[in-house]
């Protein structure tokens, strides 16, 4: 998914303006690095990446072509739905500070070293 496709998503936590600015500068200089932002499209919110989304918004506001970064996000609705069904729960019960319980053994695990909440 391109950056503009996730701009409508609700962040999962508050952001530190200094970290957002640092990320924006890094993205502008080095392009997109690391794990994709994980998005639950059905619920219009992020699973990871509140700071990175804020950095993308900052860059867009400054006229940077954020879609030139290529695909920076991946939908994980199917993985979330499966985990919720297997655990008889809803997305509201996901511990966003411990995402390995949801994504262990899935394609997302390849990014575990890049996801602070793993």
C-alpha positions in Angstrom: 0.0 0.0 0.0 1.2 3.5 -0.8 1.4 6.2 1.9 -1.7 8.1 0.7 -3.7 4.9 1.1 -3.2 4.9 4.9 -3.5 8.6 5.7 -7.1 8.0 6.9 -6.0 5.5 9.5 -6.2 6.2 13.2 -2.9 6.0 15.1 -2.7 3.6 18.0 -0.8 5.9 20.3 0.4 9.4 20.8 3.6 10.5 19.2 6.7 12.3 20.3 7.3 15.4 18.0 11.1 15.0 18.2 10.9 11.4 17.1 8.5 12.3 14.3 10.8 15.0 13.0 13.8 12.6 13.2 11.9 10.0 11.2 10.7 12.5 8.6 14.3 13.6 8.0 15.5 10.0 7.8 12.7 9.1 5.3 13.4 12.2 3.2 17.1 11.4 3.1 17.2 7.6 3.0 13.8 6.6 1.7 11.7 4.0 3.4 13.6 1.6 5.7 12.5 -1.3 7.8 9.2 -3.0 8.4 6.0 -1.9 6.6 3.4 -0.1 8.6 0.7 -2.7 9.5 -2.8 -1.6 8.9 -6.3 -3.0 9.7 -8.3 -1.6 6.8 -11.7 -2.9 8.2 -11.3 -0.7 11.3 -9.4 2.2 9.6 -6.5 2.1 12.1 -2.9 1.3 12.4 -1.5 -1.8 14.1 2.0 -0.3 14.1 3.6 2.9 12.9 2.0 5.9 14.6 5.3 7.8 14.5 6.0 6.8 10.9 2.5 7.9 9.8 3.0 11.2 11.5 6.3 11.6 9.8 4.7 10.8 6.4 2.0 13.4 7.1 4.7 16.0 8.0 6.5 15.2 4.7 3.3 15.5 2.7 2.5 18.8 4.3 6.0 20.0 3.2 5.3 19.0 -0.4 7.3 15.7 -0.4 5.9 13.1 -2.7 5.2 10.4 -0.2 3.9 8.0 -2.8 7.4 8.0 -4.4 8.4 5.9 -1.4 6.6 2.9 -3.0 4.7 0.4 -0.9 5.2 1.3 2.8 2.2 -0.4 4.4 0.6 -3.9 4.5 -3.0 -4.8 5.4 -3.2 -7.4 8.1 -6.9 -7.8 8.4 -6.8 -11.5 7.6 -4.2 -12.2 10.3 -6.1 -10.0 12.9 -9.4 -11.7 12.1 -7.9 -15.2 12.4 -6.2 -14.4 15.7 -9.4 -12.9 17.1 -11.5 -15.9 16.0 -9.0 -18.4 17.4 -8.9 -16.5 20.7 -12.6 -15.7 20.9 -11.9 -12.0 21.2 -12.1 -8.8 19.2 -9.5 -6.3 17.8 -10.2 -4.1 20.8 -8.5 -6.7 23.0 -5.2 -6.8 21.1 -2.2 -5.8 23.2 -0.4 -3.4 20.9 2.7 -3.5 23.1 3.1 -7.3 22.6 2.3 -8.0 18.9 4.2 -11.3 18.7 1.1 -13.1 20.2 -0.8 -12.1 17.1 1.8 -12.3 14.4 4.2 -15.1 15.5 4.4 -17.7 12.8 3.1 -15.4 10.1 4.9 -13.4 7.3 5.1 -10.4 9.8 7.6 -12.3 11.9 10.3 -11.5 9.4 10.1 -7.9 10.7 10.2 -8.8 14.4 13.6 -7.0 14.9 12.1 -3.9 13.3 8.9 -3.8 15.4 9.5 -2.4 18.8 6.2 -3.8 20.1 7.2 -7.4 19.1 
